[in-house]
């Protein structure tokens, strides 16, 4: 696998937008974003000293798998905080979200946008979930050092995926999964379902056992009851 070419910009609207013109195996990180975005069209609020980065890869056959691959790369980079993964790819520490991941695809590339709260986090009143930053746990880290660790871990997880398939990634991801085996609400655009989070299927869909049936959820937000 090729080594990543890393660049830095002081400010931009969105690193995912910058990444659209970069070749595969590139990573760009910014000191500031003015129009960052998260999943489902939500805005992503950035603070000075946080990691705001986008990574490009050749477009794979199964882009949805890379949501889980990227989450593993991040939790391993932040292992000193014993993080967990909230399906599909939010990174949490002690019940607070500290990192979001957004995947976008072009005709020939997959773009993985990653935002890690290092020095600051948005006001919790503006968020769907409790939020935090590394500083809250007394951790000090430079964005570039975190990025380098994520990139190294990403290479390792991708190589594992290419050799052993998604099953190996899935099994490792489940070791970090939060709310697994618990009763949760799954909020989707048109309905909210309640059931037990039983795992993820071979393509990464959430397996939810309700009172009447077992459902496979491909997109939604999950909440602990």
C-alpha positions in Angstrom: 0.0 0.0 0.0 1.3 3.5 -0.9 2.5 5.9 1.7 0.1 8.9 2.3 1.1 12.3 1.1 0.2 14.8 3.8 -0.4 18.5 3.4 -1.6 21.3 5.7 -3.7 24.4 5.1 -4.2 27.2 7.6 -7.9 27.6 6.8 -10.5 26.2 4.4 -14.2 25.7 4.1 -14.0 21.9 4.3 -11.1 19.5 4.1 -13.5 17.0 2.3 -13.9 19.6 -0.4 -10.2 20.1 -0.7 -9.7 16.4 -0.9 -11.9 16.1 -4.0 -9.0 17.4 -6.2 -6.3 15.4 -4.5 -5.0 12.1 -5.8 -5.6 8.8 -3.8 -3.4 8.2 -0.8 -3.4 11.9 0.1 -4.3 13.5 3.4 -5.0 17.2 4.1 -5.5 18.7 7.5 -6.5 22.3 8.4 -5.9 24.7 11.2 -9.5 25.9 10.8 -12.6 24.9 8.9 -15.3 27.5 8.2 -18.0 25.1 6.8 -17.2 21.6 8.1 -20.0 19.0 7.8 -20.9 15.7 9.4 -23.2 12.9 8.5 -26.7 13.5 7.2 -25.9 17.0 6.2 -25.2 18.3 9.7 -22.6 20.9 10.4 -19.4 20.0 12.1 -18.1 22.7 14.5 -14.4 23.0 14.7 -12.1 24.6 17.2 -8.5 25.8 17.0 -6.1 23.0 17.9 -8.4 20.2 16.9 -7.7 17.7 14.1 -9.7 18.4 11.0 -8.5 16.1 8.2 -9.6 14.3 5.0 -7.9 11.2 3.6 -8.3 9.9 0.0 -8.2 6.3 -1.2 -9.0 4.7 -4.5 -12.7 4.0 -4.7 -13.3 0.5 -3.3 -15.9 -2.1 -4.3 -17.6 -1.9 -0.9 -17.2 1.7 0.4 -19.5 1.0 3.4 -16.9 -1.2 4.9 -14.5 1.7 5.2 -16.7 3.4 7.7 -15.7 0.6 10.1 -12.1 0.5 8.9 -11.7 4.2 9.6 -13.3 3.9 13.0 -10.8 1.2 14.0 -7.9 3.3 12.8 -9.1 6.2 15.0 -9.8 4.1 18.2 -6.3 2.6 17.9 -4.7 6.0 17.5 -6.6 7.1 20.7 -6.1 3.9 22.6 -4.6 5.9 25.6 -8.2 7.0 26.3 -9.8 3.6 26.0 -12.4 4.8 23.4 -15.4 3.0 22.2 -17.2 3.1 18.8 -20.9 4.0 18.5 -22.4 2.5 15.4 -21.3 3.1 12.7 -18.2 5.2 13.3 -18.5 7.8 16.1 -15.8 7.6 18.7 -16.8 8.0 22.3 -14.9 8.2 25.6 -16.8 7.9 28.9 -20.2 8.5 27.2 -19.1 11.5 25.3 -18.4 11.9 21.5 -14.9 13.0 20.7 -14.6 12.2 17.0 -16.9 12.1 14.0 -16.2 10.4 10.6 -17.8 11.3 7.3 -17.3 9.2 4.1 -18.0 10.7 0.7 -17.3 9.2 -2.7 -16.4 10.6 -6.1 -16.2 8.8 -9.4 -12.8 7.5 -8.6 -12.0 8.2 -4.9 -13.3 7.6 -1.4 -12.8 10.5 0.9 -12.7 9.9 4.7 -13.2 13.0 6.7 -12.2 12.8 10.3 -12.7 15.4 13.1 -11.1 14.8 16.5 -11.8 17.2 19.4 -8.4 17.7 21.0 -8.5 21.1 22.7 -12.2 22.0 22.6 -15.6 20.7 21.8 -18.9 22.3 20.7 -21.5 23.3 23.3 -23.4 20.2 24.3 -26.7 22.2 24.1 -26.2 22.4 20.3 -25.5 18.7 19.8 -27.5 15.4 19.6 -25.1 13.7 22.1 -22.8 14.7 25.0 -19.5 15.8 23.6 -16.0 16.1 24.9 -12.3 16.6 23.9 -9.0 15.0 24.7 -8.2 17.9 27.0 -11.1 17.0 29.3 -9.2 13.8 30.2 -5.9 15.6 30.7 -4.5 14.3 27.3 -2.2 16.6 25.3 -1.6 15.9 21.7 -0.7 17.7 18.5 -3.1 17.2 15.6 -0.3 16.1 13.3 0.8 13.4 15.7 -2.7 12.1 16.0 -3.1 12.2 12.2 0.2 10.3 11.6 -1.0 7.6 14.0 -4.4 7.4 12.3 -2.8 7.0 8.9 -0.5 4.2 10.1 -3.4 2.4 11.7 -5.5 2.9 8.6 -2.8 1.2 6.5 -2.6 -1.7 8.9 -6.4 -2.2 9.0 -6.8 -1.9 5.2 -4.0 -4.5 4.8 -5.9 -6.8 7.2 -9.1 -6.2 5.3 -7.5 -7.0 2.0 -6.0 -10.2 3.3 -8.8 -11.5 5.5 -12.0 -9.7 4.3 -14.6 -7.7 6.3 -15.1 -10.5 8.8 -11.8 -9.7 10.4 -12.7 -6.0 10.5 -16.2 -6.7 11.8 -14.9 -8.9 14.7 -12.3 -6.3 15.7 -14.9 -3.5 15.5 -17.3 -5.4 17.8 -14.6 -5.5 20.5 -14.9 -1.7 20.7 -18.7 -1.4 20.1 -20.6 0.6 22.7 -24.3 -0.3 23.5 -23.8 -3.8 22.2 -26.4 -6.1 23.8 -28.3 -3.2 25.2 -31.8 -1.9 24.4 -31.6 1.2 22.2 -33.6 3.6 20.2 -32.7 3.9 16.5 -33.8 7.2 15.1 -34.3 7.3 11.3 -35.8 10.0 9.1 -39.3 8.5 9.1 -39.5 6.4 12.3 -37.8 5.4 15.5 -37.4 1.8 16.5 -36.6 0.3 19.9 -34.9 -3.0 20.3 -31.7 -4.8 21.4 -28.5 -4.1 19.5 -27.3 -7.6 18.6 -24.4 -6.8 16.4 -23.7 -6.0 12.7 -24.2 -8.1 9.7 -21.6 -9.0 7.1 -22.0 -5.6 5.4 -22.1 -3.5 8.6 -25.8 -3.1 9.0 -27.0 -2.8 12.6 -28.9 -5.9 13.8 -31.8 -4.8 15.9 -34.1 -7.3 17.6 -37.5 -5.7 18.4 -40.4 -7.3 20.1 -41.8 -8.6 16.8 -38.9 -9.1 14.4 -35.2 -8.7 13.7 -34.4 -5.6 11.6 -31.3 -4.6 9.6 -30.6 -0.9 9.9 -28.3 0.7 7.3 -28.5 4.3 8.4 -29.7 6.0 11.6 -28.7 7.5 14.9 -28.7 5.2 18.0 -29.5 6.3 21.5 -29.3 4.4 24.8 -32.6 4.1 26.6 
